[in-house]
Amino acid sequence: MKQILVLTPFSPEQKTLLERQAPGCCFTYCPQGQETGEMAAKADIIIGNIDPDLLKGCGHLELLQLHSAGADAYTAPGVLPAGAELTCATGAYGLAIAEHMLGALLAMKKNLYRYYDNQKKHLWRDEGAVSGIYGTRTLVIGFGNLGSEFARRMRAMGSYVVGIRRTPGLPSEFADEMHTMETLDDELARADIVALTLPGTARTCGLIGRPQLLSMKKDAFLLNNGRGSAVDLDALCEVMKDGHLAGAILDVTDPEPLPPEHPFWDLPNAILTPHVSGDFNLPKTLDLLAEIAAENLRRHLCGEPLKSVVDLTEGYRRAER
């Protein structure tokens, strides 16, 4: 009888969906953060983001199905037990994150955050000119599930969308143009809106530094909902204090949490959220997570190829053919 440890906060209905895929298996449900080494050591399959240190005792672990799209905490040599497969939750967060990005962008472009501040002060005042999405050029760097879902919404609202992905591939129905990283500098200079939805890898760390920020249009907007390490935050603050960029919207920073003394907190044209756009706050996300986990559980037990397998060398989902 296989032992399955589940750390994701699934509902009773979602747990039933899992259990239907694994008749005869023994399920243990535990809130993330409360798992023990003993629980981990017994598990043949783990669903959820277990403390990586506990994996050292998982000698017969067959599958770790994460409930995150990012997998960088589990890809370093020696973290995952030999023979265990690692799969992530690509596809579960695109809806929530894309809507979060679009909402924050509209709030900034339409001065809604300023009006909210005025409301608290009982201040009736016109905050002046606003900008729109129609007719803009949007650059989406990282065109996986997150990036393509955001691009889909921007294109529907009349923006010309350019996507950048790490490797050449087929065109996307949600992008007007598709390029690789070799064109990044040229595309940054042309974009009105730059959105980063990148995984955290050695290749993406520091991708957007001072030279890249200064190459952007003075009235461009920058969004980062991938990994904070992709943007040099100190450089971002410096160029924005000098009047470069119309605004920055960050759900991720480096470091996290952002220290209270960091100058980004006090920039007037910035929106900061604490890495919550892809959390479990949207109920639909947990539904999608349950479907992904159930399908991979079924595939594993039937000996079929898994979906969203993480490439331990690259640190993100292996391309599926």
RAQUI-V55724 format. One record per residue. N is the residue number from 0. RES is the residue in one small letter. SS is DSSP state (2 for helix, 1 for strand, 0 for the rest). PHI is phi in radians with two decimals (none if undefined). D_FIRST is the distance of its C-alpha to the first C-alpha in Angstrom with 2 decimals. Layout:
N RES SS PHI D_FIRST
N RES SS PHI D_FIRST
This chain:
0 m 0 none 0.00
1 k 0 -1.34 3.78
2 q 1 -1.74 6.51
3 i 1 -2.10 9.57
4 l 1 -1.78 12.93
5 v 1 -2.05 15.79
6 l 0 -1.90 19.34
7 t 0 -1.29 21.44
8 p 0 -1.35 23.36
9 f 0 -1.34 22.23
10 s 0 -1.36 23.73
11 p 2 -0.97 21.98
12 e 2 -1.17 22.76
13 q 2 -1.22 21.36
14 k 2 -1.12 18.06
15 t 2 -1.08 17.95
16 l 2 -1.02 18.65
17 l 2 -1.10 15.62
18 e 2 -1.12 13.24
19 r 2 -1.17 14.94
20 q 0 -1.48 13.95
21 a 0 -2.41 10.17
22 p 0 -1.08 9.66
23 g 0 1.54 6.51
24 c 0 -1.58 5.38
25 c 1 -1.79 6.72
26 f 1 -1.76 10.21
27 t 1 -2.12 12.78
28 y 1 -1.87 16.31
29 c 0 -2.57 19.06
30 p 0 -1.06 22.59
31 q 0 -1.00 23.42
32 g 0 1.75 25.37
33 q 0 -1.87 23.71
34 e 0 -1.21 20.54
35 t 0 -2.05 20.49
36 g 2 -1.09 19.81
37 e 2 -1.14 17.28
38 m 2 -1.06 15.26
39 a 2 -1.09 15.68
40 a 2 -1.12 14.83
41 k 2 -1.44 11.28
42 a 0 -1.38 10.69
43 d 0 -1.57 9.48
44 i 1 -2.39 11.48
45 i 1 -2.15 14.49
46 i 1 -1.99 16.72
47 g 0 2.20 20.16
48 n 0 -1.63 22.73
49 i 0 -1.26 21.49
50 d 0 -0.99 24.20
51 p 2 -0.97 24.57
52 d 2 -1.12 25.36
53 l 2 -1.34 21.89
54 l 2 -1.24 20.44
55 k 2 -1.08 22.05
56 g 2 -1.69 19.33
57 c 0 -1.67 16.43
58 g 0 -1.15 16.35
59 h 0 -2.04 13.11
60 l 0 -1.17 13.55
61 e 0 -1.77 13.40
62 l 1 -2.57 15.06
63 l 1 -2.03 17.40
64 q 1 -1.74 18.75
65 l 0 -1.30 21.91
66 h 0 -1.79 23.68
67 s 0 -2.10 26.98
68 a 0 -1.37 28.94
69 g 0 -1.35 30.16
70 a 0 -2.31 28.01
71 d 2 -1.08 30.68
72 a 2 -1.24 29.12
73 y 2 -2.03 26.18
74 t 0 -1.76 28.13
75 a 0 -1.15 30.14
76 p 0 -0.98 29.48
77 g 0 1.59 27.02
78 v 0 -1.33 25.40
79 l 0 -1.51 22.35
80 p 0 -1.03 20.29
81 a 0 -1.01 21.07
82 g 0 1.59 19.08
83 a 0 -1.41 17.77
84 e 1 -1.67 19.13
85 l 1 -2.12 21.10
86 t 1 -2.22 21.96
87 c 0 -2.01 24.39
88 a 0 -1.86 25.49
89 t 0 -0.96 28.66
90 g 0 1.88 30.03
91 a 0 -1.51 29.11
92 y 0 -1.90 32.18
93 g 2 -0.98 35.08
94 l 2 -1.05 36.22
95 a 2 -1.10 36.33
96 i 2 -1.23 37.88
97 a 2 -1.10 40.42
98 e 2 -1.17 41.65
99 h 2 -1.07 41.91
100 m 2 -1.08 43.92
101 l 2 -1.12 46.18
102 g 2 -1.07 46.80
103 a 2 -1.16 47.75
104 l 2 -1.12 49.94
105 l 2 -1.13 51.81
106 a 2 -1.05 52.25
107 m 2 -1.34 53.92
108 k 2 -1.15 55.94
109 k 0 -1.74 57.26
110 n 0 1.10 57.98
111 l 2 -1.12 55.74
112 y 2 -1.18 54.63
113 r 2 -1.23 58.34
114 y 2 -1.17 59.05
115 y 2 -1.12 56.22
116 d 2 -1.08 57.85
117 n 2 -1.11 61.19
118 q 2 -1.04 59.87
119 k 2 -1.14 58.92
120 k 0 -1.66 62.50
121 h 0 1.00 64.01
122 l 0 -1.92 65.56
123 w 0 -1.66 66.70
124 r 0 -2.61 67.15
125 d 0 -1.31 66.74
126 e 0 -1.60 64.61
127 g 0 1.51 66.16
128 a 0 -1.08 65.02
129 v 0 -2.18 61.48
130 s 0 -2.22 59.82
131 g 0 -2.14 57.61
132 i 0 -1.76 54.92
133 y 0 -1.03 56.84
134 g 0 1.48 58.57
135 t 0 -1.50 56.73
136 r 1 -2.03 54.96
137 t 1 -1.89 51.35
138 l 1 -1.84 49.67
139 v 1 -1.91 45.87
140 i 1 -1.75 44.57
141 g 0 1.80 40.94
142 f 0 -1.92 40.33
143 g 0 -1.49 36.61
144 n 2 -1.06 35.12
145 l 2 -1.13 36.97
146 g 2 -1.12 40.24
147 s 2 -1.20 40.32
148 e 2 -1.20 39.69
149 f 2 -1.18 42.54
150 a 2 -1.04 44.71
151 r 2 -0.99 44.14
152 r 2 -1.28 45.59
153 m 2 -1.15 48.43
154 r 2 -1.15 49.48
155 a 2 -1.11 49.46
156 m 0 -1.64 51.87
157 g 0 1.70 54.26
158 s 0 -1.57 53.40
159 y 1 -1.47 53.62
160 v 1 -1.85 50.26
161 v 1 -2.03 49.84
162 g 1 -1.87 46.40
163 i 1 -2.19 45.61
164 r 1 -2.22 42.45
165 r 0 -1.27 41.64
166 t 0 -2.28 41.86
167 p 0 -1.07 43.97
168 g 0 -2.85 42.38
169 l 0 -1.20 43.21
170 p 0 -1.05 45.29
171 s 0 -1.82 43.62
172 e 0 -1.18 44.85
173 f 0 -1.78 45.01
174 a 0 -2.25 47.32
175 d 0 -1.42 50.93
176 e 1 -2.45 50.65
177 m 1 -2.34 47.84
178 h 1 -2.32 48.44
179 t 1 -1.93 46.84
180 m 2 -1.09 47.44
181 e 2 -1.07 50.69
182 t 2 -1.72 52.44
183 l 2 -0.97 51.23
184 d 2 -1.05 54.59
185 d 2 -1.12 56.55
186 e 2 -1.26 54.23
187 l 2 -1.03 54.18
188 a 2 -1.22 57.96
189 r 2 -1.73 57.93
190 a 0 -1.49 55.29
191 d 0 -1.57 56.05
192 i 1 -2.34 52.44
193 v 1 -2.07 49.98
194 a 1 -2.07 46.28
195 l 1 -1.86 43.71
196 t 0 -2.32 40.03
197 l 0 -1.71 39.00
198 p 0 -1.31 35.93
199 g 0 -1.57 36.56
200 t 0 -2.40 37.25
201 a 0 -1.07 40.01
202 r 0 -1.29 41.81
203 t 0 -1.65 41.98
204 c 0 -1.13 42.92
205 g 0 1.23 46.56
206 l 0 -1.04 46.98
207 i 1 -1.89 49.36
208 g 0 -1.94 51.98
209 r 2 -1.00 55.62
210 p 2 -1.04 56.96
211 q 2 -1.19 54.51
212 l 2 -1.12 55.21
213 l 2 -1.25 58.95
214 s 2 -1.34 58.67
215 m 0 -1.30 57.36
216 k 0 -1.05 59.86
217 k 0 -1.08 61.40
218 d 0 -1.81 60.33
219 a 0 -1.42 56.78
220 f 1 -2.00 53.62
221 l 1 -2.04 50.58
222 l 1 -2.15 47.04
223 n 1 -2.31 44.01
224 n 0 -2.23 40.54
225 g 0 -1.76 38.61
226 r 0 -2.32 38.81
227 g 2 -1.07 41.69
228 s 2 -1.14 42.20
229 a 2 -1.27 43.66
230 v 1 -2.08 46.82
231 d 0 -1.32 49.28
232 l 2 -1.18 49.65
233 d 2 -1.12 52.76
234 a 2 -1.13 54.46
235 l 2 -1.05 53.53
236 c 2 -1.08 55.21
237 e 2 -1.11 58.27
238 v 2 -1.23 58.90
239 m 2 -1.26 58.36
240 k 2 -1.13 60.81
241 d 0 -1.48 63.28
242 g 0 1.59 62.97
243 h 0 -1.65 60.75
244 l 0 1.46 58.06
245 a 0 -1.37 58.26
246 g 1 3.13 54.95
247 a 1 -2.35 51.52
248 i 1 -2.21 48.30
249 l 1 -2.13 45.41
250 d 0 -1.86 41.93
251 v 0 -2.35 40.98
252 t 0 -2.47 43.05
253 d 0 -2.31 43.11
254 p 0 -1.52 42.63
255 e 0 -2.22 40.49
256 p 0 -1.10 41.42
257 l 0 -1.23 44.96
258 p 0 -0.99 47.27
259 p 0 -1.07 49.62
260 e 0 -1.54 52.65
261 h 0 -1.18 51.79
262 p 2 -1.15 54.58
263 f 2 -1.06 52.34
264 w 2 -0.95 51.93
265 d 2 -1.79 55.65
266 l 0 -1.18 56.34
267 p 0 -1.25 58.01
268 n 0 -1.99 56.47
269 a 1 -2.38 52.83
270 i 1 -2.16 49.75
271 l 1 -2.20 46.83
272 t 0 -2.16 43.46
273 p 0 -1.49 40.79
274 h 0 0.95 38.07
275 v 0 -2.07 37.04
276 s 0 -1.11 37.65
277 g 0 -1.94 34.06
278 d 0 -1.40 32.37
279 f 0 -1.68 30.67
280 n 0 -1.21 34.09
281 l 0 -1.58 34.24
282 p 2 -0.95 31.75
283 k 2 -1.06 31.42
284 t 2 -1.06 29.90
285 l 2 -1.17 26.72
286 d 2 -1.06 26.58
287 l 2 -1.15 26.84
288 l 2 -1.07 24.25
289 a 2 -1.10 21.72
290 e 2 -1.13 22.65
291 i 2 -1.12 22.37
292 a 2 -1.12 18.96
293 a 2 -1.12 17.63
294 e 2 -1.16 19.27
295 n 2 -1.23 17.98
296 l 2 -1.09 14.38
297 r 2 -1.05 15.01
298 r 2 -1.08 16.88
299 h 2 -1.08 14.42
300 l 2 -1.21 11.62
301 c 2 -1.64 14.56
302 g 0 1.32 16.12
303 e 0 -1.64 19.18
304 p 0 -1.04 21.50
305 l 0 -1.49 20.88
306 k 0 -1.74 23.68
307 s 0 0.97 25.54
308 v 1 -1.27 24.40
309 v 1 -1.51 26.36
310 d 1 -1.39 28.80
311 l 0 -1.18 28.56
312 t 0 -1.35 32.15
313 e 0 -1.46 33.71
314 g 0 1.60 31.61
315 y 1 -2.58 31.07
316 r 1 -1.03 29.45
317 r 0 -1.22 30.01
318 a 0 -1.07 32.37
319 e 0 -1.79 30.82
320 r 0 -1.83 32.81
